[in-house]
Amino acid sequence: MASPTPASPPAGRLVLLRHGETEWSRDGRHTGSTDLPLTDEGRARATQAAARLEERGIRPVLTLTSDLRRARDTATLAGLEASVDTDLREWDYGAYEGRSTAQIRDELGTDWDVFRDGVLPGATPGETVEEVAARASRVLARVRPHLHDGDVVLVGHGHTSRILATVWLRTSPRLAAQLTLDASRLAVLGHHREDPCIISWNC
């Protein structure tokens, strides 16, 4: 008896665009819900993202953005008409909001890592990496049907986008610690045969 033919994966690509530079992202400070504007450099690089999308032939059938200003402004500057999805918000860093990894390590006296050690509650409750991954899973469930019609662009944040990529790859969200996504950079996800894959990263 012949094995069943696997279903063809959607042809569309899933494109992650990280927001442009802010003062805190430039300085390496954890920026969750703090709604900072883009720097002048961040605005310029976000504008350049339009050309990078065009070079790759990306003409999205759907664009979603985090509700935070830095992501919404990046989408607009990149020439994208985006709908807001609050599940694309950055990780809630709780007590570590606005602080750099070096500052947190100095205080704790350890080699603290957000993916391994998590955050403490502060002015906001904070999230675990699994909670961020759950939000990413909800986003992917919403966008997958649209990938049969074409490309989808998600405009978001560094850590959340990296975790979303691991959910796409069906692997541990802690693998995101081994990925990096700089301000205004693109990552393109798709399929190799039926398997989810990374097509290009941090472009």
C-alpha atoms as one frame of an Amber mdcrd trajectory, in Angstrom:
protein
   0.000   0.000   0.000   1.448   3.347  -1.056   2.341   5.895   1.619   0.100
   8.933   1.638   1.505  11.970  -0.163   2.305  14.712   2.365   0.270  17.859
   2.000   2.058  20.641   0.142   3.203  23.446   2.441   1.989  26.961   1.729
   4.025  28.812  -0.862   4.092  32.086   1.041   7.021  33.231   3.155   6.791
  34.501   6.722   8.890  37.641   7.063   9.934  39.032  10.445  10.924  42.704
  10.556  12.361  43.994  13.808  11.585  47.601  14.669  14.176  50.303  14.085
  16.656  51.534  16.653  15.471  53.230  19.841  17.627  54.848  22.486  17.295
  51.786  24.705  17.915  49.198  21.987  21.026  51.141  20.966  22.239  51.008
  24.595  21.395  47.326  25.149  18.604  47.969  27.654  15.701  45.535  27.905
  12.676  47.263  26.388   9.364  45.506  26.885   6.251  47.646  27.296   8.049
  51.008  27.542   6.776  52.825  24.445   9.897  54.545  23.130  10.126  56.363
  19.775  12.638  55.510  17.067  15.884  57.460  16.943  16.715  59.387  13.768
  18.953  56.472  12.788  16.131  54.068  13.535  13.751  55.986  11.275  16.290
  56.065   8.450  16.965  52.321   8.656  13.254  51.517   8.880  12.712  53.481
   5.680  15.460  51.457   3.994  13.619  48.254   4.894  11.133  49.032   2.101
  13.876  48.527  -0.496  15.044  45.296   1.135  11.508  43.901   1.002  11.220
  44.933  -2.640  14.585  43.327  -3.518  13.293  40.016  -2.186  10.022  40.293
  -4.088   8.005  40.442  -0.867   4.546  41.866  -1.484   2.579  40.823   1.579
  -1.007  39.690   1.519  -1.081  40.418   5.254   1.036  42.559   7.575   0.676
  42.551  11.338   2.495  44.774  13.808   2.929  45.025  17.545   0.851  47.827
  19.018   3.940  49.574  20.412   4.983  52.797  18.732   8.435  51.668  17.642
   6.956  48.752  15.680   4.005  50.671  14.233   6.270  53.493  13.055   8.691
  50.981  11.520   5.847  49.392   9.547   4.717  52.773   8.244   8.234  53.885
   7.303   8.798  50.568   5.496   5.713  51.255   3.368   3.569  48.557   4.959
  -0.128  48.766   5.746  -0.316  46.837   8.989  -3.007  45.694  11.380  -2.191
  45.606  15.086  -1.751  42.287  16.888  -0.928  42.725  20.565   0.473  39.180
  20.743   3.485  40.543  18.826   4.457  42.722  21.796   7.944  42.356  23.219
   8.660  40.103  26.205   7.432  41.587  29.504  10.710  41.945  31.411   9.120
  42.802  34.755  11.725  44.134  37.200  14.409  44.074  34.498  12.672  46.614
  32.241  15.095  49.308  31.126  18.173  47.515  32.431  21.032  45.958  30.505
  22.254  42.395  30.874  25.516  43.719  32.346  23.644  45.677  35.033  21.514
  42.676  35.978  24.560  40.391  36.158  26.426  42.879  38.348  23.507  43.020
  40.775  22.938  39.260  40.899  26.591  38.243  40.798  25.790  35.538  38.239
  25.986  35.044  34.474  22.229  35.731  34.220  20.591  34.989  30.883  16.988
  35.925  30.178  16.261  32.697  28.250  17.671  30.441  30.966  16.920  32.375
  34.148  13.858  34.432  33.286  12.734  37.667  34.936  11.299  38.824  38.237
   8.027  40.730  38.642   8.306  44.479  38.959   6.020  47.282  37.817   4.647
  44.639  35.433   4.290  40.915  36.190   6.941  39.732  33.744   6.643  36.686
  31.480   8.326  33.324  31.130   9.825  32.312  27.820   7.009  29.753  27.521
   4.394  32.497  27.863   6.033  34.485  25.079   6.102  31.320  22.948   2.387
  30.816  23.600   1.694  34.296  22.246   3.826  33.495  19.204   1.847  30.291
  18.659  -1.385  32.297  18.579   0.086  34.642  15.971   1.182  31.732  13.795
  -2.239  30.110  14.033  -3.793  33.330  12.740  -1.375  33.882   9.853  -0.903
  30.339   8.521  -4.073  30.377   6.359  -2.848  33.575   4.666   0.455  31.936
   3.667  -1.460  29.924   1.066  -2.199  33.244  -0.660   1.254  34.826  -0.401
   3.793  36.356   1.927   3.026  37.587   5.446   5.085  40.235   7.259   5.229
  40.520  11.060   6.689  43.749  12.427   7.804  43.260  15.991  10.644  43.083
  18.465  13.935  41.315  19.009  13.213  38.631  21.586   9.604  37.964  20.618
  10.526  37.592  16.938  13.370  35.207  17.785  11.058  33.099  19.941   8.413
  33.124  17.213  10.993  31.696  14.821  11.649  28.773  17.178   7.916  28.069
  17.386   7.809  28.098  13.574  10.673  25.564  13.557   8.836  23.387  16.135
  11.754  23.473  18.517  12.420  24.757  22.045  11.842  28.490  22.510  15.167
  28.626  24.342  16.896  28.069  20.996  16.158  31.772  20.479  19.196  32.472
  22.671  21.310  31.236  19.731  19.640  33.599  17.265  20.096  37.327  16.919
  17.956  39.871  15.092  19.285  43.408  14.928  17.209  46.561  14.688  15.502
  47.032  11.291  16.736  43.633  10.074  14.695  40.970   8.285  14.325  37.238
   8.804  12.544  35.097   6.227  10.935  31.792   7.219   9.461  29.214   4.900
   9.546  25.525   4.081  12.037  23.019   2.720   9.677  20.469   1.228   7.164
  20.068   4.062   9.559  21.054   6.860   9.540  24.593   8.311  12.907  26.281
   7.838  14.843  29.534   7.958  15.370  30.894   4.429  17.463  33.871   5.503
  18.239  35.528   8.802  19.244  38.996  10.072  19.366  40.412   6.559
